[in-house]
Amino acid sequence: MAKLKIIVSLFIIQISTCLSQNFLSNVVPYNPHRCNIPITLHGEWFSLENGQNIFTTIKSDSISTMGSCIEIQKTNNDNLTIVLQQGGCYHCLRIMIRTLNVLEKISSGCVSLNYNQVPSIQTTKPSAKNCRSSLEGVWNFAYLNKYTASVECQLPEMNITACQQPGTHFFNINQQFSVHYRKCDPNDQSTENPNGEVQYTCLGDWYIDKNHYFAVVNSRESRIEEKYRCFLANRDDDIYMTKSITAECNTLRSPQSGPERLRFIPIKVESVPPKCTLPHNFTGNWINPFNYDAKVLINSTHMVEKWKPDDGRERQEIYVCQERRWASMDAESPVGIKCPVAGKFMFKQYGEQLFETRIRGGVTEAPIPNVYCHQNISDFSVCDKDQKTIKIDADYCTSLDYLGRPKDIYTQPDYVMSCVGFWKENLKSYLITYDPLDAQSKFRCWVYQRTALTEFRMSMAVGAICHIQQDIYSHSSYEGAQVALIMTEYEREHDNCGMYFDDGEDPYRQIDNSAQQLSSAVTNRLDYFNLVAFFTIMLVMQSCVFR
């Protein structure tokens, strides 16, 4: 069933420069393969234009209301300029992707070109989003609808409830909030502010400078023109917010200027007594990678979470233990464990962000001599005594000297990671690594699998979280991955790097944290034993001859 999405922010202006002769002069003729509208825009969309309900269907090469796509230009993958043709009429359309459910479009009118002139360059069941980034908390409020009243309406029964329930089994609970309206004037017959509860489902939010927009859909409304609404707040203003009374965002100018203004009145927080105690091994300092690497302090009954979002001030939340439920967090200062994949492997990589040659720390302790190499490979090694550290070298020299030992003993690995956890879930094996020098995310999630006796496949995520669609073949950000590896074991004589594998079926199983390796001392003892045995045999032979 096709999804009907919503364009809640609409501006109609004339863009003469988009289709001007100067802009159109240096483009090749129409080629359907050049114009490919991103898949995130495909589907049926709803907008309110000049008071009329407009339904627009977007396909890979056309838009129903404007014709076929001729040329497309992308800026940062969220700002698209599209030229479309419908008969002898050409349209210039700019689309700004605010969320997966909300688009903002700026379009020109129909432009007719000269003869032989070559042109160039919400759903009825929307996919709801978590409301935490849009609105969170409990308030009393007062409202003023400038079309139906001249004074503000405030009653103690009116409140807004937008509370998250961590650990709930129902996703939609955290994707909606409720507004309880009451009418101050009993003669008010308007339907925009009913005398009851309105339940909104969040469609996503975005920022323009300090203005914070978020779109919602009334889950209990059947009329398409009354379902969608837009809110505007300011990250420096915690008191006022404005709401649209149509499916448009361009009617909102500021939190105090709009069709309907809301004034928030904080509610005094009640003291909540704890009803349970947390496990003893939960106490301490942690990092929550799901929420801007928030710092989490846990004691026996409380959890205090502090984080700094990119688009606002520092925030803090306090959780009180009411019932034991599981959550996933990483220790702020993790201790390495034995890696589930160990050994020495050469690998091939493919993806959007590959492992590259670099100098960890920016400078070497001493000059590195030049070593001639017959072959360079990409190396993935877990060869330390405890097999707790992954070392990756994107350009590793495999040349050996006359004793069979590596020639290049000066080059340092490009990436060094510690294994801090692994498990198996949904038939996939997951690994968490820690690299304090990783500027993007200190924690990384991997999906790994053994595909043959000496071959492994691994996929590294873009952060500390593995997407539910990510598998060992994932290598694009669309699946939440950064790079995929195909690894083949190639341990040499003097590497002393035995292969080891654990699929994480039982991560609590007691394992030996050290790898047994044959050292040179053992070899010397064996050689000494062989030499003693040889002289003993010679003495026996001599005694037999002289007797």
N, C-alpha and C positions, 0 to 999 in steps of 0.2 A: 504494500500500500504506500503510495507516494506521500511524502511528508509535505505539509504546508507550513512554510516558515514565514517569518514576519520581517518586514522592513519598517521599523518604527521611526526612524529618523530620516526625513525626506526633505530635500531642498531642490527646487526647480529654478535653474538659472540658465542664461544663454552663455555658451562657451564658444564664441566665434573663433578663438585662436586654435581650438582643438581641430577644427575642420577647415582651417584656412589653407590657402594654396601653398604657403610656405611650409606648413606642417606636413602637407600631403605630397610634397614634391619628390622625396627621395626614398620611396618605398616600392618594393617589388609588387607585381600584380597579385591578385587574390589567390591564396593557397590555403585550402582547408586544414592542412597539417600544421600551418604556422600558428593558427589561432586555436588554442586549447584552454577553455575556461576551467579553472581548478575544480576538482571533484567536491571540495567543501561547499561550493556554491550550488551544486546540482540539486534540483527538487523544485517544489512549488512554494512560492513566497506570497505573503499578504502585505499590502500597504494601503494607507489612506491618502489619496491624492485629490486635492481640490474637493474634499468632502465626499468622494466616491470610493467604494471598496474596489481595489485593484488586485487581481491575482496574476502573478508572473511566474512562468515556468522557465527555469534555466537548465539548458543542456550543455553538453561539452562544446558545441559549436554554434549555439543560437540562444536568443532570449525571445520569448514568445511575443512580447509587446514591441520589440524593436528590430526583429529580423535576425539575419545571419551575422556571425562574427567575422570581421575582415582583418582586424589587427588588434593585438593586445600588448600592453606594456605593464610590467610588474615592478613595484617598489616595495622591498622588504616583505614580500609575500602577503601583505595585508592591505595594500593600496594598489588597485588595478584601474587602468585607463583602457577602455574598450571602444573601438569603432565598429558600428554595426550598419548593415544595409538592409533595407526593406523596400524592394522595388527601386524607384528612383530617389528614395529618401534615405539620408544618412543621419545617424545619431552618434553623438559622443557621450559616453557614460563613464563616470568615475565611481567606483565602489570601494568603500572602506569597511573592512571586516572588523566589527566591534567584538562580537562573540560568534560562536558557531550557530547561534539562533538569531542574531541581530546584524543587519547590514545598514550602512548609511550610504545613500546614493545621491549623486549630483549629476543631472542629465541636461543636455541641451535639447532644444526643439528640433524639428525636422529641418535638415539643411539639404537643398538640392544643388548638385554640382553641375558644372558645364559638361557638354557632350564630350565623350572620350577622356574625361578627367579621371585619373586613377586614384581611388581613395586608399588611405592607409591609417597608419597610425600616428506565517510561522505555522509551524505545523499545527494541525488539529490535535495531534499528540506530540508536542515538541519534546526534544531531548533536554530535560531539565538539568540545571546545574546546582551545585551546592551553594547555599545562601550565605555561607560564612564571609565571603569577600564582599558581598553586597550589603547585608544588614545582619547585625547580631546583637541581641540584648532584649530587655524588657523595659518599656516606657509607658507612662501615661502621655497623652498627647491632646493638643487642641488643633482644630483645623479651621481654615477660612477658604470657602469657595467664592471667588470674586464675582461669579455669575449669578449666584443665588442668595448671597448674604453680604452685609456690609460690616458685620462684627464677627469676631472669632467665637467659635463654639467650643466650650470646654466643660466636660462632665467627668466625674471621678470614675465612671464605668468604662470610659474609653481607654483602650490600651493597645499597644503593638507588642506581639510576642514573636520573637525570632530566636529560638533557642536550639542549639545543637544537642543531639543525644549520641555521645560517643559509644561505639560498639553496637548500635542498633542493627537489626537484621533487615530493616526496610529502608532502602536508600531514599525514598521519597519523603521521609520524615525530615531529613536535613536539607531538603530541596524546596521547602515552602515555609512561609510565615503567615500569620493571621493578623488582621486589623479589625478591632471591635469598634464599630461606629455607634453613636447615639445622636439623635436629632434634638437640637435645642428648640427649634420651632416646630410645634406639632402640625402646623399647616404646610410645612415644606414637603412638596410632592416630588422632589427630584429623585432620580434613581442612581445618581453617581455616588451618593453617600447613604446607603441603606441603613435602616435601623436594626443592625445586626452584625454578624461576623462576615468578613470577606477574606477568603483564603487565596493567597497569591503564590504561584510557583515561579521560581527564579529562572530566568533565561540567560543570565550572564551579566557582567559589568565591564566597564571600561573607563579610562580617564582621558580627559582633554585638559591639559594643564592641571589645575587644582580641582576642577569640576569632576565629580564622580557620578557617572550615569549607570543605571542598571534597569533592565527591562524585566517585566513580569507578565504572567498570564493568569487571569482569574479562572481557576480550575472548575468553578461552579457556574460559569456563564456560558450560555449556548450561542448567543449572538456574536458573530465574528467581529463586528465593529466595536463591541463593548468588552471583548476579552483582554486585549493587550493594553498595557499602560507602561509609562516610563517615569522613573524617579530621578531627581537630581539633588545631590548633596555636595558639600565642599569639605575637603579634608581638614580645613582650619576652622570649621563651624560645626559644633556638635549639637546645636540647638534647633536649627531650621532645616527643612527639606521641602521640596516642592514636587508635585505630582501632576502629570498630564491627565486630561479628561478624554483624550482620543489616543489612537495608536500612532502618536507622533512624539518625537523628542525635540523637534525644532521649535516648539512653543515654550520650552524651558530656557530661561536666561540665567537665573541665579537661584540659590536656595530660598530667597525671599520674594522672588518675582516669578509667578507662574499661575496657571489656572487654579490650582489648589495648594495652599501653603499649610505645612504641618509644623507645629512647634512641639518639641520633645520635652517632657518633664521626667527626669530620672526618678526611679523608684528605689526606696531605701532597701538595701540588700539585707535579707534575713540571715541570721547565723544558722548554718546547717551542721548539725552534729554528725561525726563519722559513725558509720554502722558496721565497719569491717576494718581489718588491718591488711596492709599489703605484705607480700612475701619479703623476707629479710634481704634477699639478694637483689631486690628492686631499689633499695635505698642508694642514694648517691646522686652524682651529676650526670646528666644524659644530654643527647642531642636528638631532636625530632626532625629528621630530614624531610618529612611530609609538610612541614610548616616553616619555611625559610630557615632551616637549621636552628630552630628555636632551642634555647637552653631550658632544660627541665630539671628541677630540683625535687627529689622524691624523699619523703620520710615515711614513717610507718602508717600514716593515715591521709596525708595530703600530697598533692602534686602541684607545683607552681611552675607554670610555663610562661617564658618571656621570649618575645620575638620582635624583630624590626622589619616590617614590610617595606618594600621598595617605594610604596606610594603613600606613606603615612607615618605617624609617630609610633614610638615603641608601645607595644601592648603587652598586657599581662592577664593571665587567667589562672584561677585557683580551682582545682578539682578536689572534692572531698570523697573519700571512699564510701560508697553505698553498697556496692556489690562487686565481687571479683570478676573482672573481665580482662581479656588479653589485649595488649596494644604492642605495636612494633616500633622500637626506638633503638638507637645505636649509642653505645657508651661514648662519653666525650673524650676519654683517654683510653682507647681499647687496648686489650692485651692480645697479642697474636696467638693463634692456634695452628695446629698442623693443617696444611692445605689439603683439600680433597683431591687435587690434581698435582702431582709432583713428577719430576724428571726433567730431561733436557729435550726440547722440541724445536724444530724449525717450523715456521708458520708462514702462510700466505694470508694477507688481510685485504678486506674490501669493506667500504663504508663511506660515511660522510666525513668523519674525523679519524684519520689513520694515525697510528703510532709513528712518530718522527724522531730523527736523530737530534739530540739536544745534549746540553751539559747541565746536569742537575746542580743547582746552586749558582749557575751563571759563570763560574770560572773554575779552572782546575788548580789543584795544589801545586803541580809542577808541569813543565812542558811535556807534551806527549810526543814521543818519537814516531817517525813515519815507519810503518811496517807494510811491506808489500804483501798483498793477499791474492791468492789464486781464486778465491771464491768468497763472496759476502752474502750472508743470509739474514733473515729476521729470526731472532732467537728468543725463546720463552723458556726460562729455567727456574726450577725450584730445587736448588742443590745444596742449601745450607744444611747444617747438621740436624736441625730440628724440622726442616722442611716447612717453615712458617712464612717464608718471604718469597714473593714472586719478583723476578728480575727480567725485564724486557729490554732487548737491544734491537732497534730497528735495522741496524747495519752492522752485523757481527762478522768478524773475520774468522774463518774456519781453518786457515793454514796452520800446519803443524811443523815442528822442527824435526831433526833427525831422530830424536828420542820419542817421537809421537806425542809431544806436549804442545799446547797452543802457543803460537808465536806472539800474538797480541795479548800481553798481560797487563797493559796499561789502561786500555779503554774501559771506562765505567759504564754500567748499564744506563739506559735512558730513563727507565721508569722502575721504581722500587715500591712494591705494595706489600702490606701485611694482610694475611688472611685472618678475619675476625669472626666469621660465622658461615655456616652452610647448612642446608636442609633440602628436603625433597617435598614438593607440593604440586598437585595437579599433574603428576607424572613428569615433572620437570625438576632438574637439580639446580639449585640456586647457591651462589657464593657471594659473600660480602667482603670487599677488600678495603683497606685504609691506606691512603697516601697523604701525608701532611703537606706535601708540596703541590698538590693538585689544586689549581686556582678555581676550577669550576665546581668541584664537589670532592671533599676529602674522602667520602665514602662512595664506593661504586658497587653496583649490583651486576652479577654475571649469571648467565644461563649456560650450563656446560653439560656435555654428554660424551661418552666414549662410543665412537662409531665403528672402531675396528680394534684389532689387538694392539696396534701401536699408533692409532690415529684418534685424535680428539677434535671436537668442535666447541667453540666458546663464542658467546656474544656479550659485549659489554654495553650496559645501559648508559644514558647520558647523565645519570645522577645516581642517587642512592636507592632509587625505586625501580623495580623491574615492571614494565607494563604487562598487563595480563595477556596481550597478544604477542609478547616477545618470546622467541624461541632461539635455538642455536643458529638458525639461518638469518636472523634479523640483523640488519645493518643500517637502517634508516631511522630518522627521527619520527617518522610516521608510526613506527612500532615501538618507539621509545628507546631505540638502540643507537649506538655511535659507531661501532665497528664490530665485524665478525672475523673470527680466526679459524683457519684450518691447520691443525698442528699435527706433525709427524715426528715421532721419536727418532733421535739420532745419537744416542749416547756413545761416546768414544772411550778408548781404553783407559785414559787417565782422568776422565771426568768424574768418576765416582759419584754418579748421579742416578740412582736407581728409580725406576718408574713406580708410581703409586697412584691408586684411584679409589675414591669412595663416593658413591652416588648420593649420599646423604639420607639414605632410607632410615637410619637410626642415628641422628646426630649426637645422641647422648651416650652412645656406645663408648666404652673405655678403650682408647687406642694408645699405642706407644708413641710418645712425642718425639722420638729420635729415630733416625734411619741408620741401619747397620751397614757399614761400608768396610770393604777390605782396605786397610792402610798399608803403607810401605813397611811398617814394623812387622805386620803379619807375614808379608812376603819374605822378609829377611829371615824370620824364624823358619819358614818352610824351606828356604834355600839351605839354611844351616842343618836342618833335619835331613835333607837329601844328601848333603855332603858327608855327614856322619855315617849314614847308611851305606854310602859308596865305599868309604874307607873300611868299614866293618866287613863288607863283602870281599874286598881285596885281601884283608888279613886272613879271612877264612880260606880263600883260594890259595894263598901262599902256604899256609899251614898244611893244606892238602897236598901240595906239590912236593914240599920238602919231607913230608912223612914218607 
